[in-house]
Amino acid sequence: MLQVTRPTPSHFGIFVTDVERMVAFYKEVFGLTETDRGVGRTFKSPLVFLSASADQHHQLVIAGGRPAEATFSTVMQISFAVPDIQSLRDIRDRALALGASRLVPLNHGNALSVYFADPEGNTIETYIDMPFYIAQPHGDPLDLSLPDAEILAQTEAICRSDPTFLPIEVWRQRFQAQAPSAA
């Protein structure tokens, strides 16, 4: 069971036109596990529940019902944390092979990200956190063809040259000091 002390974002759902194609895309690109599927009693569209964690029944819900004529997704982005830089490369490659488009790799200083559009145009972000804080939004080009050590050195240099730079632990302490206490 997910343990929380205050309201915490935990999962999201997206409307899609082609449920099976989109389920296959997210399962193959991100290795998600299908936990359930069906048509709801009150929500009469097909639903497929996917998760990467045994602690959460679902982290992504694929819902049928998006009209075929919908040309604009109202999803700003769906973000997936990954364990390392190589995972960014691997997911980028799998996503492109399965129909992703609009690839944009960015170095945010506090994270390294690869953005792309899924086959129905929803913007997806895969990212790895960095041990730094700099004010956002911030986005420099990210060259994933470089060795990991060089990417990390560039990122640290970018961050330390920014006047808002803080080690992430200092930023976390400041966050905790201003966060509301649990009721």
Contact map, one row per residue, 1 for C-alpha under 8 A:
111000000000000000000000000000000000000000000000000000110000000000000000000000000000000000000000000000000000000000000000000000000000000000000000000000000000000000000000000000000000000
111100000000000000000000000000000000000000000000000000110000000000000000000000000000000000000000000000000000000000000000000000000000000000000000000000000000000000000000000000000000000
111110000000000000000000000000000000000000000000000000000000000000000000000000000000000000000000000000000000000000000000000000000000000000000000000000000000000000000000000000000000000
011111110000000000000000000000000000000000000000000000000000000000000000000000000000000000000000000000000000000000000000000000000000000000000000000000000000000000000000000000000000000
001111100000000000000000000000000000000000000000000000000000000000000000000000000000000000000000000000000000000000000000000000000000000000000000000000000000000000000000000000000000010
000111110000000000000000000000000000000000000000000000000000000000000000000000000000000000000000000000000000000000000000000000000000000000000000000000000000000000000000000000000000011
000111111000000000000000000000000000000000000000000000000000000000000000000000000000000000000000000000000000000000000000000000000000000000000000000000000000000000000000000000000000000
000101111100000000000000000000000000000000000000000000000000000000000000000000000000000000000000000000000000000000000000000000000000000000000000000000000000000000000000000000000000000
000000111110000000000000000000000000000000000000000000000000000000000000000000000000000000000000000000000000000000000000000000000000000000000000000000000000000000000000000000000000000
000000011111000000000000000000000000000000000000000000000010000000000000000000000000000000000000000000000000000000000000000000000000000000000000000000000000000000000000000000000000000
000000001111100000000000000000000000000000000000000000000111100000000000000000000000000000000000000000000000000000000000000000000000000000000000000000000000000000000000000000000000000
000000000111110000000000000000000000000000000000000000000011100000000000000000000000000000000000000000000000000000000000000000000000000000000000000000000000000000000000000000000000000
000000000011111000000000000000000000000000000000000000000001111000000000000000000000000000000000000000000000000000000000000000000000000000000000000000000000000000000000000000000000000
000000000001111100000000000000000000000000000000000000000001111000000000001000000000000000000000000000000000000000000000000000000000000000000000000000000000000000000000000000000000000
000000000000111110000000000000000000000000000000000000000000011111000000000000000000000000000000000000000000000000000000000000000000000000000000000000000000000000000000000000000000000
000000000000011111100100000000000000000000000000000000000000011111100000000000000000000000000000000000000000000000000001000000000000000000000000000000000000000000000000000000000000000
000000000000001111100000000000000000000000000000000000000000000111110000000000000000000000000000000000000000000000000001000000000000000000000000000000000000000000000000000000000000000
000000000000000111111100000000000000000000000000000000000000000100000000000000000000000000000000000000000000000000000000000000000000000000000000000000000000000000000000000000000000000
000000000000000111111110000000000000000000000100000000000000011100000000000000000000000000000000000000000000000000000000000000000000000000000000000000000000000000000000000000000000000
000000000000000001111111000000000000000000000000000000000000000000000000000000000000000000000000000000000000000000000000000000000000000000000000000000000000000000000000000000000000000
000000000000000001111111100000000000000000000000000000000000000000000000000000000000000000000000000000000000000000000000000000000000000000000000000000000000000000000000000000000000000
000000000000000101111111110000000000000000000000000000000000010000000000000000000000000000000000000000000000000000000011000000000000000000000000000000000000000000000000000000000000000
000000000000000000111111111000000000000000000001000000000000010000000000000000000000000000000000000000000000000000000000000000000000000000000000000000000000000000000000000000000000000
000000000000000000011111111100000000000000000000000000000000000000000000000000000000000000000000000000000000000000000000000000000000000000000000000000000000000000000000000000000000000
000000000000000000001111111110000000000000000000000000000000000000000000000000000000000000000010010000000000000000000100000000000000000000000000000000000000000000000000000000000000000
000000000000000000000111111111110000000000000000000000000000000000000000000000000000000000000000000000000000000000000000000000000000000000000000000000000000000000000000000000000000000
000000000000000000000011111111111100000000000000010000000000000000000000000000000000000000000000000000000000000000000000000000000000000000000000000000000000000000000000000000000000000
000000000000000000000001111111110000000000000000000000000000000000000000000000000000000000000100000000000000000000000000000000000000000000000000000000000000000000000000000000000000000
000000000000000000000000111111100000000000000000000000000000000000000000000000000000000000100110010000000000000000000000000000000000000000000000000000000000000000000000000000000000000
000000000000000000000000011111110000000000000000000000000000000000000000000000000000000000100000000000000000000000000000000000000000000000000000000000000000000000000000000000000000000
000000000000000000000000011111111000000000000000000100000000000000000000000000000000000000000000000000000000000000000000000000000000000000000000000000000000000000000000000000000000000
000000000000000000000000011101111100000000000000011100000000000000000000000000000000000000000000000000000000000000000000000000000000000000000000000000000000000000000000000000000000000
000000000000000000000000001000111110000000000000011100000000000000000000000000000000000000000000000000000000000000000000000000000000000000000000000000000000000000000000000000000000000
000000000000000000000000001000011111100000000001111000000000000000000000000000000000000000000000000000000000000000000000000000000000000000000000000000000000000000000000000000000000000
000000000000000000000000000000001111100000000001111000001100000000000000000000000000000000000000000000000000000000000000000000000000000000000000000000000000000000000000000000000000000
000000000000000000000000000000000111110000000001110000000000000000000000000000000000000000000000000000000000000000000000000000000000000000000000000000000000000000000000000000000000000
000000000000000000000000000000000111111000000111100000000000000000000000000000000000000000000000000000000000000000000000000000000000000000000000000000000000000000000000000000000000000
000000000000000000000000000000000001111100000111000000000000000000000000000000000000000000000000000000000000000000000000000000000000000000000000000000000000000000000000000000000000000
000000000000000000000000000000000000111110111110000000000000000000000000000000000000000000000000000000000000000000000000000000000000000000000000000000000000000000000000000000000000000
000000000000000000000000000000000000011111111110000000000000000000000000000000000000000000000000000000000000000000000000000000000000000000000000000000000000000000000000000000000000000
000000000000000000000000000000000000001111110000000000000000000000000000000000000000000000000000000000000000000000000000000000000000000000000000000000000000000000000000000000000000000
000000000000000000000000000000000000000111110000000000000000000000000000000000000000000000000000000000000000000000000000000000000000000000000000000000000000000000000000000000000000000
000000000000000000000000000000000000001111111000000000000000000000000000000000000000000000000000000000000000000000000000000000000000000000000000000000000000000000000000000000000000000
000000000000000000000000000000000000001111111100000000000000000000000000000000000000000000000000000000000000000000000000000000000000000000000000000000000000000000000000000000000000000
000000000000000000000000000000000000001100111110000000000000001110000000000000000000000000000000000000000000000000000000000000000000000000000000000000000000000000000000000000000000000
000000000000000000100000000000000000111100011111000000000000001110000000000000000000000000000000000000000000000000000000000000000000000000000000000000000000000000000000000000000000000
000000000000000000000000000000000000111100001111100000000000111100000000000000000000000000000000000000000000000000000000000000000000000000000000000000000000000000000000000000000000000
000000000000000000000010000000000111110000000111110000000000111000000000000000000000000000000000000000000000000000000000000000000000000000000000000000000000000000000000000000000000000
000000000000000000000000000000000111100000000011111000001111110000000000000000000000000000000000000000000000000000000000000000000000000000000000000000000000000000000000000000000000000
000000000000000000000000001000011111000000000001111100001111110000000000000000000000000000000000000000000000000000000000000000000000000000000000000000000000000000000000000000000000000
000000000000000000000000000000011110000000000000111111011111000000000000000000000000000000000000000000000000000000000000000000000000000000000000000000000000000000000000000000000000000
000000000000000000000000000000111000000000000000011111010010000000000000000000000000000000000000000000000000000000000000000000000000000000000000000000000000000000000000000000000000000
000000000000000000000000000000000000000000000000001111111000000000000000000000000000000000000000000000000000000000000000000000000000000000000000000000000000000000000000000000000000000
000000000000000000000000000000000000000000000000001111111000000000000000000000000000000000000000000000000000000000000000000000000000000000000000000000000000000000000000000000000000000
110000000000000000000000000000000000000000000000000011111000000000000000000000000000000000000000000000000000000000000000000000000000000000000000000000000000000000000000000000000000000
110000000000000000000000000000000000000000000000001111111110000000000000000000000000000000000000000000000000000000000000000000000000000000000000000000000000000000000000000000000000000
000000000000000000000000000000000010000000000000111011111110000000000000000000000000000000000000000000000000000000000000000000000000000000000000000000000000000000000000000000000000000
000000000010000000000000000000000010000000000000111000011111100000000000000000000000000000000000000000000000000000000000000000000000000000000000000000000000000000000000000000000000000
000000000111000000000000000000000000000000000000111100011111100000000000000000000000000000000000000000000000000000000000000000000000000000000000000000000000000000000000000000000000000
000000000011110000000000000000000000000000000000111000000111110000000000000000000000000000000000000000000000000000000000000000000000000000000000000000000000000000000000000000000000000
000000000011110000000000000000000000000000000011110000000111111000000000000000000000000000000000000000000000000000000000000000000000000000000000000000000000000000000000000000000000000
000000000000111100100110000000000000000000000011110000000001111100000000000000000000000000000000000000000000000000000000000000000000000000000000000000000000000000000000000000000000000
000000000000111100100000000000000000000000001111000000000000111111000000000000000000000000000000000000000000000000000000000000000000000000000000000000000000000000000000000000000000000
000000000000001111100000000000000000000000001110000000000000011111000000000000000000000000000000000000000000000000000000000000000000000000000000000000000000000000000000000000000000000
000000000000001110000000000000000000000000001100000000000000001111100000000000000000000000000000000000000000000000000000000000000000000000000000000000000000000000000000000000000000000
000000000000001110000000000000000000000000000000000000000000001111110100000000000000000000000000000000000000000000000000000000000000000000000000000000000000000000000000000000000000000
000000000000000110000000000000000000000000000000000000000000000011111100000000000000000000000000000000000000000000000000000000000000000000000000000000000000000000000000000000000000000
000000000000000010000000000000000000000000000000000000000000000001111110000000000000000000000000000000000000000000000000000000000000000000000000000000000000000000000000000000000000000
000000000000000000000000000000000000000000000000000000000000000000111110000000000000000000000000000000000000000000000000000000000000000000000000000000000000000000000000000000000000000
000000000000000000000000000000000000000000000000000000000000000001111111100000000000000000000000000000000000000000000000000000000000000000000000000000000000000000000000000000000000000
000000000000000000000000000000000000000000000000000000000000000000011111100000000000000000000000000000000000000000000000000000000000000000000000000000000000000000000000000000000000000
000000000000000000000000000000000000000000000000000000000000000000000111110000000000000000000000000000000000000000000000100000000000000000000000000000000000000000000000000000000000000
000000000000000000000000000000000000000000000000000000000000000000000111111100000000000000000000000000000000000000000000110000000000000000000000000000000000000000000000000000000000000
000000000000000000000000000000000000000000000000000000000000000000000001111100000000000000000000000000000000000000000000000000000000000000000000000000000000000000000000000000000000000
000000000000010000000000000000000000000000000000000000000000000000000000111111000000000000000000000000000000000000000000011000000000000000000000000000000000000000000000000000000000000
000000000000000000000000000000000000000000000000000000000000000000000000111111000000000000000000000000000000000000000000011000000000000000000000000000000000000000000000000000000000000
000000000000000000000000000000000000000000000000000000000000000000000000001111100000000000000000000000000000000000000000011110000000000000000000000000000000000000000000000000000000000
000000000000000000000000000000000000000000000000000000000000000000000000001111110000000000000000000000000000000000000000011110000000000000000000000000000000000000000000000000000000000
000000000000000000000000000000000000000000000000000000000000000000000000000011111000000000000000000000000000000000000000000111100000000000000000000000000000000000000000000000000000000
000000000000000000000000000000000000000000000000000000000000000000000000000001111100000000000000000000000000000000000000000111100000000000000000000000000000000000000000000000000000000
000000000000000000000000000000000000000000000000000000000000000000000000000000111110000000000000000000000000000000000000000001111000000000000000000000000000000000000000000000000000000
000000000000000000000000000000000000000000000000000000000000000000000000000000011111001100000000000000000000000000000000000001110000000000000000000000000000000000000000000000000000000
000000000000000000000000000000000000000000000000000000000000000000000000000000001111101000000000000000000000000000000000000000010000000000000000000000000000000000000000000000000000000
000000000000000000000000000000000000000000000000000000000000000000000000000000000111111100000000000000000000000000000000000000010000000000000000000000000000000000000000000000000000000
000000000000000000000000000000000000000000000000000000000000000000000000000000000011111110000000000000000000000100000000000000010000000000000000000100000000000000000000000000000000000
000000000000000000000000000000000000000000000000000000000000000000000000000000000001111111000000000000000000000000000000000000000000000000000000000000000000000000000000000000000000000
000000000000000000000000000000000000000000000000000000000000000000000000000000000111111111100000000000000000000000000000000000000000000000000000000000000000000000000000000000000000000
000000000000000000000000000000000000000000000000000000000000000000000000000000000101111111110000000000000000000011000000000001110000000000000000000000000000000000000000000000000000000
000000000000000000000000000000000000000000000000000000000000000000000000000000000000111111111000000000000000000000000000000000000000000000000001000000000000000000000000000000000000000
000000000000000000000000000000000000000000000000000000000000000000000000000000000000011111111100000000000000000000000000000000000000000000000000000000000000000000000000000000000000000
000000000000000000000000000011000000000000000000000000000000000000000000000000000000001111111110000000000000000000000000000001000000000000000000000000000000000000000000000000000000000
000000000000000000000000000000000000000000000000000000000000000000000000000000000000000111111111000000000000000001000000000000000000000000000000000000000000000000000000000000000000000
000000000000000000000000000000000000000000000000000000000000000000000000000000000000000011111111100000000000000000000000000000000000000000000000000000000000000000000000000000000000000
000000000000000000000000000110000000000000000000000000000000000000000000000000000000000001111111110000000000000000000000000000000000000000000000000000000000000000000000000000000000000
000000000000000000000000100010000000000000000000000000000000000000000000000000000000000000111111111100000000000000000100000000000000000000000000000000000000000000000000000000000000000
000000000000000000000000000000000000000000000000000000000000000000000000000000000000000000011111111110000000000000000000000000000000000000000000000000000000000000000000000000000000000
000000000000000000000000000000000000000000000000000000000000000000000000000000000000000000001111111100000000000000000000000000000000000000000000000000000000000000000000000000000000000
000000000000000000000000100010000000000000000000000000000000000000000000000000000000000000000111111100000000000000000010000000000000000000000000000000000000000000000000000000000000000
000000000000000000000000000000000000000000000000000000000000000000000000000000000000000000000011111110000000000000000110000000000000000000000000000000000000000000000000000000000000000
000000000000000000000000000000000000000000000000000000000000000000000000000000000000000000000011111111100000000000011110000000000000000000000000000000000000000000000000000000000000000
000000000000000000000000000000000000000000000000000000000000000000000000000000000000000000000001001111100000000000011110000000000000000000000000000000000000000000000000000000000000000
000000000000000000000000000000000000000000000000000000000000000000000000000000000000000000000000000111110000000000111000000000000000000000000000000000000000000000000000000000000000000
000000000000000000000000000000000000000000000000000000000000000000000000000000000000000000000000000111111000000001111000000000000000000000000000000000000000000000000000000000000000000
000000000000000000000000000000000000000000000000000000000000000000000000000000000000000000000000000001111100000001110000000000000000000000000000000000000000000000000000000000000000000
000000000000000000000000000000000000000000000000000000000000000000000000000000000000000000000000000000111110000111100000000000000000000000001111000000000000000000000000000000000000000
000000000000000000000000000000000000000000000000000000000000000000000000000000000000000000000000000000011111000111100000000000000000000000111100000000000000000000000000000000000000000
000000000000000000000000000000000000000000000000000000000000000000000000000000000000000000000000000000001111111110000000000000000000000001111100000000000010000000000000000000000000000
000000000000000000000000000000000000000000000000000000000000000000000000000000000000000000000000000000000111111110000000000000000000000111110000000000000000000000000000000000000000000
000000000000000000000000000000000000000000000000000000000000000000000000000000000000000000000000000000000011111100000000000000000101110001100000000000000011011000000000000000000000000
000000000000000000000000000000000000000000000000000000000000000000000000000000000000000000000000000000000011111100000000000000001111110000000000000000000000001000000000000000000000000
000000000000000000000000000000000000000000000000000000000000000000000000000000000000000000000000000000000011111110000000000000111100000000000000000000000000000000000000000000000000000
000000000000000000000000000000000000000000000000000000000000000000000000000000000000100000000000000000001111111111000000000000111100000000000100000000000000000000000000000000000000000
000000000000000000000000000000000000000000000000000000000000000000000000000000000000000100000000000000001111001111100000000011110000000000000100000000000000000000000000000000000000000
000000000000000000000000000000000000000000000000000000000000000000000000000000000000000100010000000000111100000111110000000011100000000000000000000000000000000000000000000000000000000
000000000000000000000000000000000000000000000000000000000000000000000000000000000000000000000000000001111100000011111000001111000000000000000000000000000000000000000000000000000000000
000000000000000000000000000000000000000000000000000000000000000000000000000000000000000000000000000111110000000001111100001110000000000000000000000000000000000000000000000000000000000
000000000000000000000000000000000000000000000000000000000000000000000000000000000000000000000000000111100000000000111111111100000000000000000000000000000000000000000000000000000000000
000000000000000000000000100000000000000000000000000000000000000000000000000000000000000000000010001110000000000000011111111100000000000000000000000000000000000000000000000000000000000
000000000000000000000100000000000000000000000000000000000000000000000000000000000000000000000000011110000000000000001111110000000000000000000000000000000000000000000000000000000000000
000000000000000110000100000000000000000000000000000000000000000000000000000000000000000000000000000000000000000000001111110000000000000000000000000000000000000000000000000000000000000
000000000000000000000000000000000000000000000000000000000000000000000001100000000000000000000000000000000000000000001111111000000000000000000000000000000000000000000000000000000000000
000000000000000000000000000000000000000000000000000000000000000000000000101111000000000000000000000000000000000000001111111100000000000000000000000000000000000000000000000000000000000
000000000000000000000000000000000000000000000000000000000000000000000000001111000000000000000000000000000000000000111100111110000000000000000000000000000000000000000000000000000000000
000000000000000000000000000000000000000000000000000000000000000000000000000011110000000000000000000000000000000000111100011111000000000000000000000000000000000000000000000000000000000
000000000000000000000000000000000000000000000000000000000000000000000000000011110000000000000000000000000000000011110000001111100000000000000000000000000000000000000000000000000000000
000000000000000000000000000000000000000000000000000000000000000000000000000000111100000100100000000000000000000011100000000111110000000000000000000000000000000000000000000000000000000
000000000000000000000000000000000000000000000000000000000000000000000000000000111100000100000000000000000000001111000000000011111000000000000000000000000000000000000000000000000000000
000000000000000000000000000000000000000000000000000000000000000000000000000000001111100100000000000000000000001110000000000001111100000000000000000000000000000000000000000000000000000
000000000000000000000000000000000000000000000000000000000000000000000000000000001000000000000000000000000000011100000000000000111110000000000000000000000000000000000000000000000000000
000000000000000000000000000000000000000000000000000000000000000000000000000000000000000000000000000000000000111100000000000000011111100000000000000000000000000000000001000000000000000
000000000000000000000000000000000000000000000000000000000000000000000000000000000000000000000000000000000000010000000000000000001111100000000000000000000000000000000011100000000000000
000000000000000000000000000000000000000000000000000000000000000000000000000000000000000000000000000000000000110000000000000000000111110000000000000000000001001000001111000000000000000
000000000000000000000000000000000000000000000000000000000000000000000000000000000000000000000000000000000000110000000000000000000111111000000000000000000000001000011111001000000000000
000000000000000000000000000000000000000000000000000000000000000000000000000000000000000000000000000000000000110000000000000000000001111101000000000000000000001001111100000000000000000
000000000000000000000000000000000000000000000000000000000000000000000000000000000000000000000000000000000000000000000000000000000000111111000000000000000000000000011000000000000000000
000000000000000000000000000000000000000000000000000000000000000000000000000000000000000000000000000000000001000000000000000000000000011111000000000000000000000000000000000000000000000
000000000000000000000000000000000000000000000000000000000000000000000000000000000000000000000000000000000001000000000000000000000000001111100000000000000000000000000000000000000000000
000000000000000000000000000000000000000000000000000000000000000000000000000000000000000000000000000000000011100000000000000000000000011111110000000000000000000000000000000000000000000
000000000000000000000000000000000000000000000000000000000000000000000000000000000000000000000000000000000111100000000000000000000000000011111000000000000000000000000000000000000000000
000000000000000000000000000000000000000000000000000000000000000000000000000000000000000000000000000000000111000000000000000000000000000001111100000000000000000000000000000000000000000
000000000000000000000000000000000000000000000000000000000000000000000000000000000000000000000000000000001110000000000000000000000000000000111110000000000000000000000000000000000000000
000000000000000000000000000000000000000000000000000000000000000000000000000000000000000000000000000000001110000110000000000000000000000000011111000000100000000000000000000000000000000
000000000000000000000000000000000000000000000000000000000000000000000000000000000000000000000000000000001000000000000000000000000000000000001111110000100000000000000000000000000000000
000000000000000000000000000000000000000000000000000000000000000000000000000000000000000010000000000000001000000000000000000000000000000000000111111000100000000000000000000000000000000
000000000000000000000000000000000000000000000000000000000000000000000000000000000000000000000000000000000000000000000000000000000000000000000011111000000000000000000000000000000000000
000000000000000000000000000000000000000000000000000000000000000000000000000000000000000000000000000000000000000000000000000000000000000000000011111101100000000000000000000000000000000
000000000000000000000000000000000000000000000000000000000000000000000000000000000000000000000000000000000000000000000000000000000000000000000001111111100000000000000000000000000000000
000000000000000000000000000000000000000000000000000000000000000000000000000000000000100000000000000000000000000000000000000000000000000000000000011111110000000000000000000000000000000
000000000000000000000000000000000000000000000000000000000000000000000000000000000000000000000000000000000000000000000000000000000000000000000000001111111000000000000000000000000000000
000000000000000000000000000000000000000000000000000000000000000000000000000000000000000000000000000000000000000000000000000000000000000000000000011111111100000000000000000000000000000
000000000000000000000000000000000000000000000000000000000000000000000000000000000000000000000000000000000000000000000000000000000000000000000111011111111110000000000000000000000000000
000000000000000000000000000000000000000000000000000000000000000000000000000000000000000000000000000000000000000000000000000000000000000000000000000111111111000000000000000000000000000
000000000000000000000000000000000000000000000000000000000000000000000000000000000000000000000000000000000000000000000000000000000000000000000000000011111111100000000000000000000000000
000000000000000000000000000000000000000000000000000000000000000000000000000000000000000000000000000000000000000000000000000000000000000000000000000001111111110000000000000000000000000
000000000000000000000000000000000000000000000000000000000000000000000000000000000000000000000000000000000010100000000000000000000000000000000000000000111111111000000000000000000000000
000000000000000000000000000000000000000000000000000000000000000000000000000000000000000000000000000000000000100000000000000000000001000000000000000000011111111100000000000000000000000
000000000000000000000000000000000000000000000000000000000000000000000000000000000000000000000000000000000000000000000000000000000000000000000000000000001111111110000000000000000000000
000000000000000000000000000000000000000000000000000000000000000000000000000000000000000000000000000000000000100000000000000000000000000000000000000000000111111111000000000000000000000
000000000000000000000000000000000000000000000000000000000000000000000000000000000000000000000000000000000000110000000000000000000001110000000000000000000011111111001000000000000000000
000000000000000000000000000000000000000000000000000000000000000000000000000000000000000000000000000000000000000000000000000000000000000000000000000000000001111111101000000000000000000
000000000000000000000000000000000000000000000000000000000000000000000000000000000000000000000000000000000000000000000000000000000000000000000000000000000000111111101000000000000000000
000000000000000000000000000000000000000000000000000000000000000000000000000000000000000000000000000000000000000000000000000000000000010000000000000000000000011111111000000000000000000
000000000000000000000000000000000000000000000000000000000000000000000000000000000000000000000000000000000000000000000000000000000000010000000000000000000000000111111000000000000000000
000000000000000000000000000000000000000000000000000000000000000000000000000000000000000000000000000000000000000000000000000000000000111000000000000000000000000001111100000000000000000
000000000000000000000000000000000000000000000000000000000000000000000000000000000000000000000000000000000000000000000000000000000001111000000000000000000000001111111110000000000000000
000000000000000000000000000000000000000000000000000000000000000000000000000000000000000000000000000000000000000000000000000000000001110000000000000000000000000000011111011000000000000
000000000000000000000000000000000000000000000000000000000000000000000000000000000000000000000000000000000000000000000000000000000011100000000000000000000000000000001111111000000000000
000000000000000000000000000000000000000000000000000000000000000000000000000000000000000000000000000000000000000000000000000000000111100000000000000000000000000000000111111100000000000
000000000000000000000000000000000000000000000000000000000000000000000000000000000000000000000000000000000000000000000000000000000010000000000000000000000000000000000011111110000000000
000000000000000000000000000000000000000000000000000000000000000000000000000000000000000000000000000000000000000000000000000000000000000000000000000000000000000000000111111111000000000
000000000000000000000000000000000000000000000000000000000000000000000000000000000000000000000000000000000000000000000000000000000000100000000000000000000000000000000111111111100000000
000000000000000000000000000000000000000000000000000000000000000000000000000000000000000000000000000000000000000000000000000000000000000000000000000000000000000000000001111111110000000
000000000000000000000000000000000000000000000000000000000000000000000000000000000000000000000000000000000000000000000000000000000000000000000000000000000000000000000000111111111000000
000000000000000000000000000000000000000000000000000000000000000000000000000000000000000000000000000000000000000000000000000000000000000000000000000000000000000000000000011111111100000
000000000000000000000000000000000000000000000000000000000000000000000000000000000000000000000000000000000000000000000000000000000000000000000000000000000000000000000000001111111110000
000000000000000000000000000000000000000000000000000000000000000000000000000000000000000000000000000000000000000000000000000000000000000000000000000000000000000000000000000111111110000
000000000000000000000000000000000000000000000000000000000000000000000000000000000000000000000000000000000000000000000000000000000000000000000000000000000000000000000000000011111110000
000000000000000000000000000000000000000000000000000000000000000000000000000000000000000000000000000000000000000000000000000000000000000000000000000000000000000000000000000001111111000
000000000000000000000000000000000000000000000000000000000000000000000000000000000000000000000000000000000000000000000000000000000000000000000000000000000000000000000000000000111111100
000000000000000000000000000000000000000000000000000000000000000000000000000000000000000000000000000000000000000000000000000000000000000000000000000000000000000000000000000000000111110
000000000000000000000000000000000000000000000000000000000000000000000000000000000000000000000000000000000000000000000000000000000000000000000000000000000000000000000000000000000011111
000011000000000000000000000000000000000000000000000000000000000000000000000000000000000000000000000000000000000000000000000000000000000000000000000000000000000000000000000000000001111
000001000000000000000000000000000000000000000000000000000000000000000000000000000000000000000000000000000000000000000000000000000000000000000000000000000000000000000000000000000000111
